[in-house]
């Protein structure tokens, strides 16, 4: 009974996160079978329309075995006619609309909209018609690929070897009408930091970053309903490396941009190839203008032009750089745009990326013309640095977001595996949406693989951020797993991919060390066993899943779990070796030997990946991840140092004595979430396990499930709410606890590392109190005066901000912690009460929640 209820609950949630169902599970009076399909498209249509028709034909063949004929005139007779067209070019769509059989008033003139309809006997000799109409060429393509996805062709069919599920017959719903369009205008990915993995792979498989590679990339983007790319730029130049790259972009209708430090459609590496003099506008204006003019002349495609300037090689500009100079650079660049395009610069989409120090120029008053999109950025670690002030007048060019799943830079590179849990992506990009940063969403995805799962989510969320709420994320994960692997293990796979993202986000694998976790609270053993448990589940499914799904399963599920479980185990044994060696125990030598085995196993796991599918993905997991000594990756991996105790120095280990922890008493019959005090852990509370939520008229508390290093989290909605002072009518959350201690104590509040989004003097604040004391107002982030250095390094390395407050109680027993909203956008993960006996640890003590006895 319990399982069926859960299944029903998930199916109800799925309505919120997927498009309306096109297919029926079985034949009935309200459906028809897809038989002898014929695909129609006008000859006059754009190349993308015809390309999409060919891909649709391929998809139908892959799933059903049916060979669809593509025609440019309506056949005299057809069981199923699939009519593809754009509303402005398709003569058949115009004819159907003139006869009032269909209407396209709802999508005509819209950006990338589509309407999917099924019609019975719409034309003489046509039994059933599937009509996919686009407001433009990409809108049509998105309608087609929604059909293909629901048919059973994963967008990752090639990039992750996801097989299609063969079906003898598919049934399509009659009288169906679906209209859809994206909410974020430009939605894309940035291929970056692409050496050594993607670069060596594409060199071996395609001969370089050429049209053969980009054909596969562009198809993937379209199938994910994206439309935009910043191409690979580490020693690469999209326009210059292969003239057919731009032809491929035009065919697939992909909008081309360049990264935040590559103005006017020029790749940075082209300055090395063709530039003359210094990358300095003061001293080399003429040559730089000539260089940029050449970039604009050849970019005869859909594009967003980056304006502005950073230092050579993505470095900051000089300390002497003046705002006036940067404004002059933008003015001159726009004159080049107007000169080359022979139309006002405002008619060519442009962006100015407020990346790193460029945001400081903006904060100090630098401005660009109103039609230029301001591309706001995260801190390279998934925390958005600035958002528009909701009270400011809207800009014509609007705002966008540049986000990261991968990064090269301080405090340390992270490039190896996915470390981006969906709840955090959702929370940050929901802020972007709610604060009206809606023109461009682009994410740095590194090598594309192994970021398949978060890429899917990022682009799905960008399509319609209003459709996926915080409590839909579990359903999204299950649906994604189902789309790749079918129904049988979807729930279990969703749990695995969600957990490994959560575990990896606690600390990026590249930052792991022997001293990351503590032996206190058995923390090291706990995190290692969590990964081992996850690995056992993943391996069990891998052994049972259909053979044709195993390559995809290894890439998307098993590899990151297997590789990271091994990595955790290795560093754990390094820590054990260090501890035992310090005491000269014989076990130190066993631990040292184990480290060697696990270090070698890391390479074998990589080799296993590279041998998949006859070596299809060779090089893709060759990113170094062990042996860092500073922010930059090591050229070669190096095993962590271990030490052996000589035989003549070994000391006997004493017998282990276990201490029995004492805890405060919670009265019997207590209901709801309450917490007890542990003698060594204090009181530890997961933020989502509140006792009461106290809303105001306009502000509500929202749980974000699974957002946190150890549990879930809470925040307020709307996230654009005005700041409040704690008091009567202010939203607050209570947590009841029973203590055996009294006197002074500390409350450590654990927050997601949200930054000072509005650049206020005191940053973002919360308030906290115990019982009836006056609330203390505390800022979580005002210390961060220069993101990229100082305290920020600690926040992002540990993926947490911990703020402390002092309190006093006069007696033991029941007490109530009150957590008050002061500013929106703050995400509370955990509360830890310390009476002075708590032990140091990375994650904090395990939750001390009272579990009533069951009778």
Residue, then its C-alpha position, 0 to 999 in steps of 0.5 A: x500500500x505504501x509503495x503504491x501511494x508513493x508511486x501515485x504521489x510521484x506521478x502527480x508531481x510529474x505533471x509539474x515538471x514535464x510537458x503534457x503527454x503525447x502518447x497513450x500507453x495502450x490502444x483506446x478510443x482516444x488514441x491512434x497507432x502510429x502506422x506508415x508515417x509520412x513526414x511532410x515539410x515545404x521545400x521553402x522551409x529553412x535548413x533546420x526544418x529539413x534537418x529536424x525532419x531527417x532526425x525525426x525520421x531516424x528517431x521513429x525508425x530507432x524506436x518502432x522500426x518504421x521507415x517514414x518517407x519525407x515528402x514536400x507535397x501532401x500525399x493522396x493517402x496516408x494513415x499518419x501524416x506528420x506535418x512539419x512547418x513554420x507558421x510563416x513559410x508552410x503553405x499547408x499550415x496556412x491552408x489549414x488555418x485558412x480553413x479554420x482547422x487550426x489556429x496559430x495566433x497564439x504562437x505567431x510572432x513568438x520566440x521559439x514557440x511551438x504547437x503540437x496537435x493531432x487531427x482526425x481526417x484533416x485532409x482528403x485521404x489523411x486518416x490522422x495527422x500530427x501537426x508540429x508548427x513552430x513560430x520559427x525554425x527553432x520553435x519547430x525543432x523543439x516541438x519535434x524533439x519533444x515528440x522524440x523525447x516522449x517517443x523514447x529517444x533520450x537527448x543523450x542517446x549519442x553522448x551517453x550511449x542511452x539506448x532507445x526502448x524498442x516498441x512494436x506500436x506506439x499510440x498517440x492521443x487524439x484531439x491533442x493540442x500542446x502549446x509551449x515556448x521558453x521563458x528564458x530567451x537564450x539558454x546554453x552551455x560553455x565548453x571550457x577547461x577542455x584539456x586534457x579530456x575533451x581535447x584529446x578525445x575529439x582530437x582522436x575521434x574527430x581530428x580536433x574541434x571541428x564541424x564533426x564535433x560541433x554537429x554532435x554538440x549542436x544536436x544535443x543542445x537542440x534536443x535539450x531545448x537549448x539554443x546558445x553556445x560559447x564554443x571551446x576556447x582553450x587554444x581553440x577558435x571556433x570560426x578559425x579552426x574549421x570554416x564548416x563550424x559556422x556552416x554547422x551552426x547555421x544549419x542547426x540554428x544555434x546562436x554563437x557567442x564568445x566567452x566573457x573575455x573574447x570581444x566581438x566574436x574573436x576567440x582569445x587564441x586568435x590574438x596569439x595567432x594573428x594579433x600584433x602588439x600588446x593586448x592593451x587598448x591604450x597603446x594598441x587601439x588601432x590593431x585591436x580595432x582591426x582585429x575586432x572588425x575582422x571578427x564581426x565581418x565573418x560572423x554572418x550567423x545568429x550571435x550574441x556579441x560580447x563587448x568590453x575587455x579583460x586582460x590578456x588570457x582572461x586576466x584582470x585589467x591593470x590596476x590603473x584601468x579607468x572606468x572611462x577607458x572601458x566605457x570608451x572601449x565599449x563605445x568604439x566596439x559598438x561603432x564597429x558593430x554598426x559599421x560592419x552590420x550596416x544597421x544600428x548597434x542596438x539591433x545586434x544582440x550584445x552582452x557585457x559580462x560582469x565577471x570577477x573584477x568587471x563587476x567592481x567596475x559596474x559597482x563603481x558606476x561604469x555603464x553600457x548602453x541600455x540595449x546591452x544585456x548585463x550578464x551577471x555571474x556566479x563566483x565560479x562555485x555556483x553562488x551568484x554574486x549580484x542580482x538586479x534590484x527589483x525596484x530599478x527600472x527594467x533595462x531593454x537588454x535585460x540581465x542574464x546569468x553566467x553559471x559554473x558546473x566546472x572551474x579552473x581557478x582558486x581555491x582549487x580547480x574542480x573538473x573531474x566529476x559532477x559536484x553540482x546537486x540539483x537543489x542548489x542549482x535550483x535555488x540559485x537559478x530560481x533567485x535569478x529568475x525571480x530577480x528578473x535575470x531572464x535574457x541569457x542563462x549560460x553554464x560552464x560545463x567543462x567537457x560536457x561529460x560527465x555533467x549530463x545530469x545537471x546540464x539536463x536540469x539547467x536547460x529544462x529549468x531555463x525552458x520554464x522556471x515556473x514549472x519546477x518547484x523545490x518539492x518537484x526536484x525528487x520527481x524530476x530526478x526520477x523522471x530523468x532516470x526513467x528517461x535514460x533507463x526505463x521504469x524498473x530502477x528509476x526510483x533507485x537510480x534517482x536516489x543514487x545520482x542525487x546522493x552522489x551529487x550531494x556527497x561531492x558538493x560537501x567538498x569537491x574531490x580535488x579538495x579532499x585530503x586526509x584531514x578533511x573529515x574528523x575521527x570525532x563522531x566517527x565522521x570519516x568512517x561515516x562518509x566512507x560508509x555512505x559512499x560504500x553503501x551507495x556503490x553497493x546499490x549502484x553495482x547491484x543495479x548494474x548487474x541486473x539492468x539490461x545489457x544494452x543499458x550498462x554502458x550508459x549506466x556506467x557513465x551516468x551512475x556507476x562511474x562517479x559513485x565507484x570513483x568517488x567511493x574509492x577516492x574517499x576510501x583512499x584518503x580515509x586510509x591515509x588519515x588512518x595511516x597518519x594516526x596510527x603512525x603517530x602512535x607507532x602502531x603496526x596497523x599503520x603499515x596495513x593502512x599504507x598498503x591499502x592506500x597503494x591499492x586504492x590509488x592504483x584502483x583509481x587508474x583502473x576505474x578510469x581505464x574501465x571508463x575509457x574501454x566502454x563501447x570499444x573505446x568510444x570515450x577514451x580520454x574523457x576521464x583523464x582529468x587529474x584529481x589526486x596530488x594537488x599542491x595549490x589551485x592548479x591541477x598537477x600534470x600527473x597524479x601523485x599518491x598521498x604520502x604514507x609512512x611505515x613503522x619499522x618493526x623494531x619501533x612498533x608499539x602495542x595498541x591499547x584495548x579500545x574502550x567505548x564511552x557511553x554518551x549521555x543525553x537529555x531526557x525528552x518527556x514521553x508522549x512528546x509529539x512533533x520534531x524535538x531535539x535532545x542534548x548529547x553530552x559530546x554533540x550538544x544539540x544538532x538540528x537539520x533545518x527542515x526538521x522544524x517544530x513550527x513554521x510561522x509565516x506572515x501574510x505575504x512571506x512563507x517558509x519553504x523547505x528545499x528538500x535535500x539542499x544541504x551537506x547533510x539534510x534539507x534546508x529552509x528559506x523564505x518565499x518570495x525570495x524578493x521579499x523586503x527586509x524585516x526587523x524581527x518582531x511581531x508579524x515577522x516570519x520565524x521558525x521554532x525548534x524545540x529542544x530538551x537540555x540537561x545543561x544550563x548556563x551559556x552556550x553557542x548556537x552555530x547556524x550553518x548556511x549555504x554560501x549565498x553572497x551579498x546579492x544586492x551589494x548592501x553594507x551589511x550583506x544578508x542577515x538573519x536573527x536568532x533567539x532562545x525562548x523569550x530573549x531579544x533576537x540577535x541580528x547577524x549578517x552571514x556574508x558582510x565579511x566578504x569584501x573581495x570575492x575570490x580571496x580571504x574568508x570566501x575561500x573557506x566558504x566555498x571550499x567547505x560549501x558552508x557559512x557558519x555563523x555563531x551567536x552566544x546565549x544563556x539559559x537559567x535551567x535545564x529542560x525544554x527550550x525553544x530556538x527561534x530563527x527569524x527572517x530578516x533578509x530573503x535569499x538566505x538558506x539555513x541548513x543546520x543548527x548546532x548548539x554547543x555547551x562547550x563539549x562539542x568536538x571539532x568536525x567538518x560536517x558537525x555532529x549528527x542530528x540529535x532528533x528525538x524519535x518517539x518509541x513505537x508501541 
